[in-house]
Amino acid sequence: MEFVLILIYEVWAVYSGYKVMNDRSEWLEEAKPLNRIIKFGICWFVGNLVGAFYIFVAIVKLIIRWHAQ
């Protein structure tokens, strides 16, 4: 079960990173194999940062709601 959740998170992270990094650099948009591999790596990294931020925000919101009760 954990593997499936991690897989879903990573797919979402790459998608989120792609949305952030799309059309940011002409070099990354070139249709060359090395550029595609590097773009995937950058999208994965940026997507995991975005995902970590959203998880942090969700945890803070849960803590605030818990304290408000």
ABEGO torsion letter per residue (X at the ends): XAAAAAAAAAAAAAAAAAAAABGABAAAABBBAAAAAAAAAAAAAAAAAAAAAAAAAAAAAAAAAAAAX
